Amino acid sequence: MSTMVRPFPGVAGSGEERFEQEVLVHLDRVYAGARQLAPDRAAAEALVQRTFDRAYLDFHWARPSGSVRAWLYGHLVGAWFEQDLRGHARRRPSAARPHSADEVVGGAMDALAPIVRITLYLADAEGLSKAEIARITEVPAGIVETRLRRAHAHLADRLGDWLQQTRPRPAA
């Protein structure tokens, strides 16, 4: 994964070293977030490259004041919004009948809109606060709360349905 980002031109020395030490260490986590937005690995890699290009340019004049991870996710979502708008609302195709709870959750996540997937990822996997997610996704905290509540309900419904279908039936 770390070979995916091209070297950054420009400032040499301490600025570049600080960027590597403070920002590039989050590459794998940002890639995991990009996978929530992008339809496939290649698109996620391109999105990560744009994210780090933006972050590099921003880092030298507007360094993050809080969490570097949250700052990077803001660049990730911004880079995603700058893409071709036609692809943003696409959901991933659902797989065949799931055989495990992991497959059920994966399919349920894929059925969510990308912006809802990244909201859920930032809250549940990254542990970011609703206020941080609101800043990253540029929506009010109430919308973040609603997205999370609906996404969690969607996941719970899908798991519940799967458990009902796979539960052994008593012999008649």
N, C-alpha and C positions, 0 to 999 in steps of 0.2 A: 504494500500500500504506500509506503513512504517514497517509492520511486515515481509515483504518479505525478507529483507536483514538480513542475519545471523550476529551475533555479531562477531567482529573482534578479533582474538587472538593477543597476543603480548604486545606491548607497552601500559602501563597503565598510568593514570594521565594526565598531561597536553597535551601530543601529541594526545591522544585519544579524549580528550575533544575538542581540536582545530579541529580535524577531524570532530567530530559531529557538532560543531558550524559552521564551514566554508563549509563543503562538504555535509553532510547528509541532510542539509536543502534543497538541490536541488533534492532529491530523486524523487519526483512526476514529476518534469519537465524532468528528465532523463528517467523516465518510459514512458512518453509521446513520447519522441524521440525514445525510443526502439520500441514502437508500430509502428513506421514508417518503421523500418527495419525487424521486426519479423513477421512471418506469423500468429501468434496467441498470446493470452495472456500468456500462459505458456512459450512459447519461449521468449517472451519479458521479463518476470520475470527472467528467467535464464540468459538472456543477461544483465539485470540490475545487477544481483548478480555478474557476471564476471566483469562488469564495476567497481563496487565499490570495489571488491577484488583488481583489478589492481590499482585503485586510492589510496586505503589504503596503498598498498606497496610502491607506488610512492610518496605519500604525505610526508613520513618521510625523504626522501632524496632529492626529487626534487619537492618542493612545487610549486604550480602554481604562475607564475610571473605576469600574467594578470588576466583575468576573470576566476573565478573558474568554472563557467558554461561552458565556451568554453573548458577549460582544461578537464572537465568531459566528454563533448561530444567527445573530442579527444579519451578518453579512451573507450567510447561507440563504436565509429566507429572501433577502434583498436580491441576491443573484438569481434565485429561482423566479421571483416576480418579474425580473427583467427579461426572462426567456420568452419565447413565443407563447402567448397567452392561450392559444388553442389547446395546448397540452396540459394546462394546469388542473382542469377539473377531471381529467381522466382517472378512472379507477383501474386498478390492475385486474386482469382476468382472473376469475376464480378457478381453483383447481378442481379436480374430480372429488368424489366423496371422500371426506377426511377419515383417516384411520387412527388418529391420535389427537389428544387435546392440543398439542403444539400445532398440528395442521389446522385445527379448528380456529385457534387464535390467529394464526398466520392468514388464513382465508378471511377471517373477520376484519383483520387489519387492512388487507388488500381491498376490501369492499368500501373502506372509508375514503373520503376525498383526501388528497395529499396534504392539504393544510390541516386537516383534522388529525391525520396520522402523525405529522410532525409535532403538533400540539400535544398529543398523547405521549409521544416519544420524549419530548422535553420534560414533561411532568413526571412520567413514570420511570423512564430509564435514566434520565439525567438529573432528576430531583430538583429541577428549577421551580421557583415560585410562580404563582399565577401572575404576579406583577412583572416578573422578568419575561415570562412568555408573552404577556400582553405587549411589552416593549418590543420584543423580537418580532412578533407577528403583526405589530402595528394595529391592534384592535383593543377595545376596552377590556378590562379584567373580567367583566361580566360575560363577555362573549367567550373568553377562554374557559370560564367556569361552565358555561352551557355546552361548549364543545366537549369538554372532559366528561361531564355528566352523561351526555348522549353517547359518546364513544364507549364509556364503561358499560352503559346499559346495553349497547349493541353487542359488545363482547360477551357479557353475561348471558344475553338471550341466545346467542349462537352456541355457547357452551352448554347451556341448559337444554336446548333442542338436541344437540349431539348426544348428551347424556341420556336423554329420554329415548332416543333412537337406538342407542347401543346397550341400554340396560337389558340384562337377561330377563326374558319373560318366563313366568312360571308355566310349567307344563299343564295342559288342560285335562 
